[in-house]
Amino acid sequence: MLTPVQIAETAASIAAMQESDGAIPWTTGEHTDVWNHVEGAMALVVGGQLDAAAAAYEWCARTQRPDGSWPMKTVNGAVDDHSTESNMVAYLAVGVLHHWAIRHDRAFLERMWPVVRRALDLVVDLQLQFGGIAWAREWDANGPAKVNREALLAGSSSIYQALRAGVALADVMDEPQPEWELAGGRLGHALREHRDQFLDKSVFSMDWYYPVLGGAVRGPAAEARIASQWDTFVVDGLGIRCVSTNPWVTGAETCELVMALAAIGDNRASMLFADMQHLRTDTGGYWTGLVFPENVNWPQEQTTYTAAAVILAWDVLTGTTPGAGVMTGDEIGVEFDEIALECDCPSSDRFAGVAPGTR
């Protein structure tokens, strides 16, 4: 198990790649997306880099668009892809609840709550007939355009976690959000009972463990799901494959599986966390992955999101901060009633063309 000093080194490696405006790119010179940016901010809080974390969250508030979204890619402050990805937009709720659980900073929460509210309102508007969340909305020169009417299992699982976090924040703020609760109930049912309605991305390990990590699948069903693909993705002594067909293990996916296993009480979590430490550098950063059996780090970059996943997994395994319970779901304290009824409205773009704030 890593020491607190080593975790501080890893947090410093993330802060060192943060840009002057607060953005946390994948690595120096690469793009920023809001999901990985928020994960980096969460890790900065755990690792004691509080000023850097504050700058990261302020970037979220400052760069959010009027409809509640962020661009899919920003490079050095310039938008590279204007489109919106729903799970990226939703994840801020998890980060803000994580910050609240650790810091109990009321001023921070009041600053970020309207940002979270706009983000989750947008995500709920993208819910499809069967309960999954449309994965993206494209933009053209005039703004929001085509909705991609397909849902990703991993992305929707992450949104499920974000909706639970959002409802927990709403409770703290005493501003109930019944639409989010209804959407969460429908989404949970879809994730558990209608996985065939999601796009088939089963070659990716994220589709395997994310329904467990996001909290929609627990108990015997979660144990069965983990057992079903363990031999497909887990490489003894190295971590887990990102893609089942490729001899490539990745640190971020391994650490996410660590958190999923810890959430269901599977003691193999610590073993996997130890297995992936071959990706650690002498300065506390982490290579993205390793190609085997050649044992070559690829790509040749150390990424903030890998370092962040390590810090969050360490926190879950050690219980160092209350934020660990946000990642396992224990600290969220929100459960949705399962809703199997289909919506009788046109779903994903039912508010298309409606100006923000007029719903």
PAFI-529208 format. One line per 2 residues: number of its first residue (from 1); for each residue x, y, z of C-alpha. Coordinates in steps of 0.25 Angstrom, whole numbers, plus 2048, in hexadecimal, padded with zeros to 3 digits. Layout:
NUM> X/Y/Z; ... .
This chain:
1> 800/800/800; 805/80E/7FD .
3> 808/817/808; 802/825/80A .
5> 80F/82B/805; 80F/824/7F8 .
7> 800/828/7F6; 805/836/7F8 .
9> 80F/834/7EE; 805/82F/7E4 .
11> 7FC/83B/7E7; 807/844/7E4 .
13> 809/83E/7D7; 7FB/841/7D3 .
15> 7FD/84F/7D8; 809/851/7D0 .
17> 802/84E/7C3; 7F6/857/7C6 .
19> 7F5/863/7BD; 7F5/872/7C2 .
21> 7E6/873/7C0; 7E3/867/7C9 .
23> 7E1/85D/7BE; 7E7/84F/7C0 .
25> 7EA/849/7B3; 7EC/83A/7B0 .
27> 7FB/83D/7B0; 804/84A/7AD .
29> 7FF/84F/7A0; 7F3/846/79E .
31> 7E5/849/79F; 7DC/84B/7AB .
33> 7CE/844/7AD; 7C6/848/7B9 .
35> 7C4/839/7BE; 7D3/836/7BF .
37> 7D5/845/7C4; 7CB/843/7CF .
39> 7D2/835/7D3; 7DF/83D/7D3 .
41> 7D9/847/7DC; 7D4/83C/7E6 .
43> 7E2/836/7E7; 7E8/844/7EA .
45> 7DF/845/7F6; 7E3/838/7FB .
47> 7F1/83A/7F8; 7F1/848/800 .
49> 7F3/851/7F3; 7E7/85A/7F8 .
51> 7EA/866/7F0; 7EC/85E/7E3 .
53> 7DF/857/7E6; 7D8/865/7E8 .
55> 7DD/86A/7DB; 7D8/85D/7D4 .
57> 7CA/85F/7D9; 7CA/86D/7D6 .
59> 7CE/86A/7C8; 7C1/861/7C7 .
61> 7B8/86D/7CC; 7BF/877/7C3 .
63> 7BE/86E/7B6; 7B1/868/7B7 .
65> 7A8/86C/7AB; 79A/872/7AD .
67> 793/865/7AA; 79B/85E/7B6 .
69> 7A5/857/7AD; 7B4/857/7AA .
71> 7BB/855/79D; 7C0/847/79B .
73> 7CF/84B/799; 7D6/858/79D .
75> 7E5/85A/799; 7ED/865/7A0 .
77> 7E0/86D/7A2; 7DA/86C/794 .
79> 7CF/863/791; 7D3/857/788 .
81> 7C5/850/788; 7B9/857/78B .
83> 7B0/84B/78D; 7AB/846/79A .
85> 7AC/839/7A1; 7A2/836/7AB .
87> 7AA/82E/7B5; 7B5/839/7B5 .
89> 7AB/843/7B8; 7A4/83B/7C4 .
91> 7B1/838/7CB; 7B3/845/7D1 .
93> 7A8/841/7DB; 7B1/836/7E0 .
95> 7BD/83F/7E2; 7B5/84A/7E9 .
97> 7AF/840/7F3; 7BD/83A/7F5 .
99> 7C2/848/7F8; 7B6/84A/802 .
101> 7B9/83D/809; 7C7/840/80C .
103> 7C7/84F/80E; 7B9/853/812 .
105> 7BC/860/80B; 7AE/867/80A .
107> 7B3/873/802; 7B9/869/7F8 .
109> 7AC/861/7F7; 7A3/86D/7F5 .
111> 7AC/872/7EA; 7AC/864/7E3 .
113> 79D/860/7E5; 798/869/7DA .
115> 7A2/863/7D1; 79F/855/7D5 .
117> 790/858/7D3; 791/85D/7C5 .
119> 79A/851/7C1; 791/846/7C7 .
121> 784/84D/7C1; 78B/84C/7B3 .
123> 78E/83D/7B5; 780/839/7BA .
125> 77B/840/7AD; 783/836/7A5 .
127> 77D/82A/7AB; 777/820/7A1 .
129> 76A/818/7A0; 770/80B/7A7 .
131> 777/813/7B2; 786/814/7AD .
133> 78C/822/7AA; 78F/826/79C .
135> 79E/827/79C; 7A1/834/795 .
137> 79B/840/78E; 7A2/846/783 .
139> 7A4/855/780; 7A4/85D/773 .
141> 7A7/86C/771; 79A/870/777 .
143> 79C/867/784; 795/85A/789 .
145> 791/852/77D; 78F/843/77B .
147> 78D/839/787; 794/82C/785 .
149> 788/823/789; 791/817/78E .
151> 795/814/79C; 7A2/80F/7A2 .
153> 7A2/805/7AD; 7AE/80B/7B4 .
155> 7AA/819/7B2; 79C/817/7B7 .
157> 7A2/810/7C3; 7AA/81C/7C6 .
159> 79E/825/7C5; 797/81C/7CF .
161> 7A1/81F/7D9; 7A1/82D/7D6 .
163> 791/82E/7D7; 793/828/7E5 .
165> 79D/832/7E9; 795/83D/7E3 .
167> 788/839/7EB; 791/838/7F8 .
169> 796/846/7F5; 788/84B/7F3 .
171> 784/845/801; 790/84E/807 .
173> 78B/85A/7FF; 77D/857/803 .
175> 779/858/7F4; 772/84B/7F0 .
177> 774/846/7E2; 769/83C/7DF .
179> 76C/83C/7D0; 77A/837/7D4 .
181> 774/82C/7DD; 76A/827/7D2 .
183> 776/827/7C8; 77E/81F/7D1 .
185> 774/815/7D4; 771/813/7C5 .
187> 780/812/7C2; 783/808/7CD .
189> 779/7FF/7C7; 77E/800/7B9 .
191> 78D/7FD/7BE; 788/7F1/7C6 .
193> 77D/7EB/7BC; 780/7F1/7AE .
195> 78F/7F0/7AC; 78B/7EC/79E .
197> 786/7F9/79B; 793/800/79C .
199> 79E/801/792; 7A6/7F4/792 .
201> 7B4/7F8/797; 7B6/7EB/79E .
203> 7C5/7EA/79A; 7C8/7F6/7A3 .
205> 7CA/7F2/7B1; 7C2/7FF/7B6 .
207> 7B6/7F8/7B1; 7B9/7ED/7BA .
209> 7BB/7F3/7C7; 7B4/801/7C6 .
211> 7A6/7FC/7C9; 7AC/7F8/7D7 .
213> 7B5/804/7D9; 7A9/80E/7D6 .
215> 7A1/807/7E0; 795/802/7D7 .
217> 799/7F3/7D9; 79D/7EE/7E7 .
219> 79B/7E1/7EF; 79B/7D3/7E8 .
221> 799/7D9/7DB; 7A6/7E2/7DC .
223> 7AE/7D6/7E1; 7A9/7CE/7D5 .
225> 7AC/7D9/7CB; 7BA/7DA/7D0 .
227> 7BC/7CB/7D0; 7B7/7CA/7C1 .
229> 7C2/7D2/7BB; 7CE/7D1/7C5 .
231> 7D6/7C8/7BD; 7D4/7D0/7B0 .
233> 7D9/7DD/7B6; 7E2/7DA/7C2 .
235> 7F1/7D8/7BF; 7F7/7D2/7CB .
237> 802/7DB/7D1; 800/7E6/7C7 .
239> 7F1/7EB/7C9; 7E6/7EB/7BF .
241> 7E5/7EC/7B0; 7DE/7F9/7AB .
243> 7D9/7F1/79E; 7D7/7E2/79F .
245> 7DE/7E0/791; 7EA/7E7/794 .
247> 7F7/7E4/79D; 7F6/7F1/7A4 .
249> 7F3/7F3/7B3; 7F0/801/7B7 .
251> 7F1/808/7C5; 7E4/810/7C5 .
253> 7DB/804/7C2; 7E2/7FB/7CC .
255> 7E0/806/7D7; 7D2/807/7D3 .
257> 7D0/7F8/7D4; 7D7/7F9/7E2 .
259> 7CC/803/7E7; 7C1/7FA/7E1 .
261> 7C6/7EE/7E8; 7C8/7F6/7F5 .
263> 7B9/7FA/7F4; 7B4/7EC/7F4 .
265> 7BE/7E7/7FF; 7C7/7DF/7F5 .
267> 7D5/7DE/7FC; 7DC/7DD/7EE .
269> 7DB/7EC/7ED; 7E9/7ED/7F5 .
271> 7EF/7E3/7ED; 7EC/7EA/7E0 .
273> 7F0/7F8/7E5; 7FE/7F2/7E9 .
275> 7FF/7EB/7DB; 7FE/7F8/7D3 .
277> 809/7FF/7DB; 813/7FC/7D0 .
279> 80D/808/7C9; 812/811/7D4 .
281> 81E/81A/7D1; 829/81F/7DA .
283> 822/82D/7DB; 814/827/7DF .
285> 80E/828/7D1; 808/81D/7CA .
287> 809/817/7BC; 7FC/815/7B5 .
289> 7FE/806/7B2; 807/7FB/7AE .
291> 808/7F2/7A2; 80B/7E4/7A5 .
293> 813/7DA/7A4; 81D/7E5/79F .
295> 81B/7ED/7AC; 81B/7FA/7A4 .
297> 814/806/7AA; 80A/80B/7A0 .
299> 806/816/79D; 813/81D/7A1 .
301> 80C/827/7AA; 809/828/7B9 .
303> 7FA/82C/7BA; 7F3/834/7C5 .
305> 7E7/82B/7C4; 7EF/81F/7C7 .
307> 7F5/826/7D3; 7E8/82A/7D8 .
309> 7E2/81C/7D7; 7ED/817/7DF .
311> 7EB/822/7EA; 7DC/81F/7EB .
313> 7DE/810/7EB; 7E8/811/7F6 .
315> 7DE/81A/7FE; 7D4/80F/7FC .
317> 7DD/804/801; 7E2/80C/80D .
319> 7D6/814/811; 7DE/820/813 .
321> 7D4/82A/80F; 7C4/82A/80F .
323> 7C6/82C/800; 7C8/81D/7FF .
325> 7BA/81B/803; 7B5/823/7F7 .
327> 7BD/81A/7ED; 7B7/80D/7F3 .
329> 7AA/813/7F5; 7A9/812/804 .
331> 7AA/821/807; 79F/824/7FD .
333> 794/81F/805; 78A/820/7F9 .
335> 783/814/7F3; 779/815/7E7 .
337> 76C/80E/7E6; 76D/805/7D9 .
339> 764/80B/7CE; 761/802/7C3 .
341> 757/80A/7BB; 75B/810/7AE .
343> 759/81F/7AC; 74E/822/7A3 .
345> 755/82F/79D; 75F/830/792 .
347> 76A/82F/79C; 778/833/799 .
349> 776/840/792; 768/843/798 .
351> 76D/851/79C; 775/854/78F .
353> 775/862/78C; 770/867/799 .
355> 778/872/79F; 780/86E/7AC .
357> 778/872/7B8; 76A/872/7B1 .
359> 766/864/7B4 .
